């Protein structure tokens, strides 16, 4: 050391001073804690290395004694001190290398990493020191052997369990490769490493160090690094470090550039599957950076094609690649480089043809001829594949590989995939061939690999004895070093030509602290006991077997441990053990629990909590799979057990830390089991209430069950939901779900979710009653609780198809009845009645008023709706009993035009014949009023057929329309002026229903004569027919007719003339005297034509005596009442056959009689001759096949109906037979008569 001029005279004093200071610092350091101790030791290092190196030897042992200190930092300091000391004085390597070897095997990872860094430097220092030494001593040889051994140990640490140790081992391997390979003119050496030793500085004739052995070790280290980098389980940090190391090797040793580029290609094609997405991105970024660094090297020209293709794949623009490409240059120092290549038979990439650089590299240069280099396996395989990659083969490869694709895209692929821009070009095909060749070579297949192996075997066969003498010498000199040591040398030799006895050479011994005694033995080292050195590792099957037996013993010690009171410890131990070890043990424990889950529930809960705790400890990357499996198994096991009465299922669900999807599925299955449905849904309800964070998820399960196909499950779910609907926080969600399901009804086909699928898409199946109800169950159960929802139903109803509308109308009865007619929302719906929802509103009104009378509010709303917005008379039907009498009468013409079933319901309501629970409402019309109102309907407002059908409905209600009611009706109708058109039809039907009304009817007929009934043509027809049916009672009435009218009767019914004449002849002379002569002349008209005319004296005598006619009228009712009813009952069948001809004959003559008084008989005869034959063939077949029985009212209306139709427009009458197939038997004859009347 240089000493200052002031102290130059007394160096000894200064030394002593420094020495004393060092002693003082070391004494203090021995007593102080770690942090302060480190500070003092650094001061000592400064003093004895930098200030006064002469003291280094004196205090070396004291410093090294700290290698056994408990502090990691102190031990790391000792390693740093060894490095600095050996660099300062190379001779100290002999003493300190053994200590470094000890610290390399330290139990602390940080100490080992520091030792690796130090060895990285000291390996080069040792090699340089030995190369400079002209004569190598035995101690130096032993020192080199130990350094070589340590080098092997560090290379082995590439397989260490610690990521950091592996990273340091990679950097050591990089340094080793650079050191054990020659530096060339193209080597890119950092300035700080320019003085480092390399293989080219090692003499080939060194007395101990063999050049070729070091060269092989360097190549072996490179191969080890390359193998390490392509390991599928490599970590991201190690991969990044290895990429950088390979780039450094390629730049500093261009002869390895081929292997480096090839390794980059392999990595790019096969990124480790264990990397996360972010790690893949990071690795790709690093790979791009290092590829650019390699590309910038002048020697990269041969590999530009491969590097450019890789960079393009990594997303680098062509322009940037071109910028990074070095300019072409002359290869001025090529011979030296090639000489090394030849001598070492290093496998290199062949110089690429122009085709490899066709697209990526725009710069082309004519290359000088070079010595051919053996092609690598990848090149050979790529050349083999290139012509095979035609479109057909590639398409087949893609199709075959589709089968093996994973379900989920790997993160590495997702991060690395870039679209192929130059697909189909020659350059891209070559790149694809290289990618496939790389993977095939890595897998150990392909023609290239086979050729390379054959080439190596041939090389061995050609030169088996090359350098044999040198190798033997190497073995001789290295035998002492190998005794008792396991030194791994790549390319070692196992054969020797002769065996030589050599003395055992001792390796350097470590400096031990003075407190420790050196052990006797060859090395004198204290052997540290390591458990791993004295035991054999167990196989996987042995470990699994032992573990399983252990768990089994703890499981089945249940009773013994329970007696000791330590059950809780056993439970905790089991749950922790099973959670740590996966596999069959967990299944065994779960099955053990399920065998008697009631008594082992504490173990079940402990295991469940432990699994959840394990999941939490691994957040955010933790998975719930193990916990989920445990919970699912326990719940499923409980479901399979017989019915639980102790609530264990509910307890397990409620106390589980978190419920997974599969656990919810078990709960759903529990709810779907009809024997446990109530328990399952009670559990679900508790979950919803007690776990607010996920209550909607649980509520959704219950909502799904509300449309279940099993009725018990569905009704139970609806019951629970109705109770939950009362809770404000759940109300909106339940309501929204119900309305969503309701909205499904607007689809033309049912969505797939109604069939158990997840997605809301329509299926081809049509709507059915069942699927419609599925959408309505929840909504209809909520409707009585929230009346506002009824408006949603109306809006959906307007958009739904007809089948759905019918199903809705059938389904709403109970909910609407539950709402009641006093509901403000229901009244609002009636008031507003959306367009298209008229049928729905009508149905609601019918439901509300079916059993109880309508309320005044409802009647008022319907009245307003009818008069102001929708004039549809059907709205009035449900509330018809709440309307005024005038309103009902006004609406009757429209009402009776409706469907016969509807008309029947209207009359039921008006007549009070519908079944009702409450007191029947008071009808605004009495039965008589209704029948009278029907007769008074204006024929211009309603066709006669509808009126007749309506009256028939009235006559059908015999309980309501008694003979007394009908008598009152006929009396009132007869008093009207003009006479109603249907009067006589009603009289005939009344007489048919109640024959005992015969006397009353005769009275009616007599009074009609006084009202000159023949002035009303249609009524007159009915009058004649009635007389025809009621003969002989009607004879007395006929005799009251004027002669002209009597003649008209005989023209219509000529068969009545003779019986009437006989009836008159049966009178006593006194009675006959009261018959006017004019009447008698009408009666005897036919007889006069056949016989000689009788003297007209009698006629003259009779004519002046019209007075006695009233007694005959008075007698008629008496006679008819006394006579048996059978004649009246027997007449209808006979009349039915004659009825239509009579009408046809008589219809027109009556009209003629009204208009013309002259030539009556001849006109009648002409009409009869001209018109009678033609309609009869059409009418007769229709009338005769099906004559109706006499009690029914249907046969009677035809004559009157036919005549009524004259007032209606002809087209409508002609259309009616075709439109109504259910018409009575004489419809067609009526139409024909109508036409005749019109003429």
Secondary structure, 3 states (H helix, E strand, C coil): CCCCHHHCCCHHHHHHHHHHHHHHHHHHHHHCCHHHHHHHHHHHHHHHHHHCHHHHHHHHHHHHHHHHCCCHHHHHHHHHHHHHHHHHCHHHHHHHHHHHHHHHCCCCHHHHHHHHHHHHHHHHHHHHHHHHCCCCCHHHHHHHHHHHHHHHHHHHHHHCCCHHHHHHHHHHHHHHHHHCCCCCCCCCCCHHHCCCCCHHHCCCCCCCCCHHHHHHHHHHHHHHHHHHHCCCCCCHHHHHHHHHHHHHHHHHCHHHHHHHHHHHHHHHHCCCCCCCHHHHHHHHHHHHHHHHHHHCCHHHHHHHHHHHHHHHHCCCCHHHHHHHCCCCCCCCCHHHHHHHHHHHCCCCCCCCCHHHHCCCCCCCCCCCCCCCCCCCHHHHHHHHHHCCCCHHHHHHHHHHHHCCCCCCCCHHHHHHCCCCCCCCCHHHHHHHHHHHHHHHHHCCCCHHHHHHHHHHHHHHHHCCCCCHHHHHHHHHHHHHHHCCCCCCCCCCCCCCCCCCCCCCCCCCCCCCCCCCCCCCCCCCCCCCCCHHHHCCCCCHHHHHHHHHHHHHHHHCCHHHHHHHCCHHHHHHHHHHHHHHCCCHHHHHHHHHHHHCCCCCHHHHHHHHHHHHHHHHHCCCCCCCHHHHHHHHHHHHHHHHCCCCCCCHHHHHHHHCCCCCHHHHHHHHHHHHCCCCHHHHHHHHHHHHHHCHHHHHHHHHHHHHHCCCCCHHHHHHHHHHHHHHCCCHHHHHHHHHHHHHHHHHHHCCCCEHHHHCCCCCCECCCCCCHHHHHHHHHHHHHHHCCCHHHHHHHHHHHHHCCHHHHHHHHHHCHHHHHHHCCCCHHHHHHHHHCCCCCHHHHHHHHHHHHCCCCCCHHHHHHHHHHHHHHCCCCHHHHHCHHHCCHHHHHHHHHHHCCCCHHHHHHHHHHHHCCCCCCCCCCCCCCCHHHHHHHHHCCCCCCCCHHHHHHHHHHHHHCCCCCCHHHHHHHHHHHHCCCCCCCCHHHHHHHHHHHCHHHHHHHHHHHHHHHHCCHHHCHHHHHHHHHHHHHCCCCCHHHHCCCCHHHHHHHHHHCCHHHHHHHHHHHCCCHHHHHCCCHHHHHHHCHHHHHHCCCCCCHHHHHHHCCCCCHHHHHHHHHHHHHHCCCHHHHHHHHHHHHHHHHHHHHHHHHHHHHHHCCCCHHHHHHHHHHHHHHHHHHHHHHHHHCCCCCCCCCHHHHHHHHHHHHHHCCHHHHHHHHHHCCCCCCCHHHHHHHHHHHHC
